[in-house]
Amino acid sequence: MAGDLAQRGHKVRVIEALHELGGVLVYGIPEFRLPKQIIREQLDYLRDMGVEFETDVVLGRTVTIDELMGEEGFDAVSIGTGAGSPQFTGIPGEHWNRRVLRE
């Protein structure tokens, strides 16, 4: 998504809670199945497109959505929670996709 937005001219910042970018691609897939060099090359490609990355930032603890939208001047925030253990936020509509799939 970051690359698609950057290609369309948007300024994009990816905020990662962990110290290394790549999420499950780095932490969950063994090297012999997906070499880490491929992930690093893709991240470099995104950087070259102008995508900014920030690690060790936990949304809701280190920074809030209100701070991003207010003080940081973001126009929009897209939240990708990754493949870890689910933690529900209580935000209205967070289960919307599951309901649609069941119908």
C-alpha positions as CSV (number, residue, x, y, z in Angstrom):
1,M,0.0,0.0,0.0
2,A,2.8,2.4,0.9
3,G,4.3,2.0,-2.6
4,D,1.0,2.5,-4.3
5,L,0.3,5.7,-2.4
6,A,3.8,7.0,-3.0
7,Q,3.4,6.4,-6.8
8,R,0.2,8.5,-6.7
9,G,2.2,11.4,-5.2
10,H,1.3,11.0,-1.6
11,K,3.8,11.6,1.2
12,V,3.9,8.3,3.1
13,R,5.4,7.3,6.4
14,V,5.3,3.7,7.7
15,I,5.4,3.4,11.4
16,E,6.6,0.1,12.8
17,A,6.2,-1.0,16.4
18,L,9.3,-3.4,16.3
19,H,12.9,-2.5,15.8
20,E,13.2,-4.1,12.3
21,L,11.0,-3.4,9.3
22,G,9.2,-6.2,7.5
23,G,6.9,-7.7,10.1
24,V,6.1,-11.4,9.5
25,L,8.2,-11.4,6.4
26,V,11.3,-10.9,8.6
27,Y,10.2,-12.5,11.8
28,G,8.0,-15.4,10.6
29,I,9.3,-16.7,7.3
30,P,12.5,-18.7,7.4
31,E,15.5,-17.4,5.4
32,F,15.5,-20.4,3.0
33,R,11.9,-19.6,2.0
34,L,12.3,-15.8,1.7
35,P,15.8,-14.4,1.8
36,K,16.0,-11.3,4.0
37,Q,18.0,-9.6,1.2
38,I,14.9,-9.5,-1.0
39,I,13.0,-7.7,1.8
40,R,15.8,-5.2,2.3
41,E,15.8,-4.5,-1.5
42,Q,12.1,-3.9,-1.5
43,L,12.4,-1.5,1.5
44,D,15.2,0.3,-0.3
45,Y,13.0,0.6,-3.4
46,L,10.2,2.1,-1.2
47,R,12.7,4.5,0.3
48,D,13.8,5.6,-3.2
49,M,10.2,6.3,-3.9
50,G,10.1,8.7,-1.0
51,V,8.5,6.4,1.6
52,E,9.7,7.3,5.1
53,F,10.1,4.6,7.8
54,E,10.0,4.9,11.6
55,T,10.6,2.0,13.9
56,D,10.1,1.4,17.6
57,V,6.8,3.4,17.6
58,V,3.7,1.8,19.1
59,L,0.6,3.4,17.9
60,G,-1.6,4.3,20.9
61,R,1.4,4.3,23.3
62,T,4.3,6.2,21.7
63,V,2.0,8.3,19.5
64,T,-1.7,8.5,19.1
65,I,-3.9,8.9,16.0
66,D,-5.0,12.3,17.3
67,E,-1.3,13.4,17.5
68,L,-0.7,12.1,14.0
69,M,-3.7,13.9,12.6
70,G,-3.1,17.1,14.7
71,E,0.4,17.9,15.6
72,E,2.0,15.8,12.9
73,G,-0.3,17.1,10.2
74,F,-1.4,13.7,8.7
75,D,-4.4,13.9,6.3
76,A,-5.1,10.1,6.7
77,V,-4.0,7.1,8.8
78,S,-4.2,3.5,7.6
79,I,-3.7,1.0,10.3
80,G,-2.2,-2.5,9.5
81,T,-2.0,-4.5,12.7
82,G,0.1,-7.3,11.3
83,A,-0.1,-11.0,11.9
84,G,0.5,-11.0,15.7
85,S,-2.1,-11.9,18.3
86,P,-5.3,-10.0,17.8
87,Q,-6.0,-7.2,20.1
88,F,-9.4,-5.5,19.5
89,T,-9.6,-1.8,19.9
90,G,-13.3,-1.3,20.4
91,I,-13.5,1.1,17.4
92,P,-16.9,1.0,15.8
93,G,-16.8,-1.1,12.6
94,E,-13.7,-3.0,13.5
95,H,-15.5,-6.3,12.8
96,W,-17.2,-5.1,9.7
97,N,-15.2,-7.3,7.3
98,R,-15.9,-10.5,9.3
99,R,-19.6,-9.8,9.2
100,V,-19.6,-9.3,5.4
101,L,-17.7,-12.5,4.9
102,R,-20.3,-14.4,7.0
103,E,-23.3,-13.1,5.0
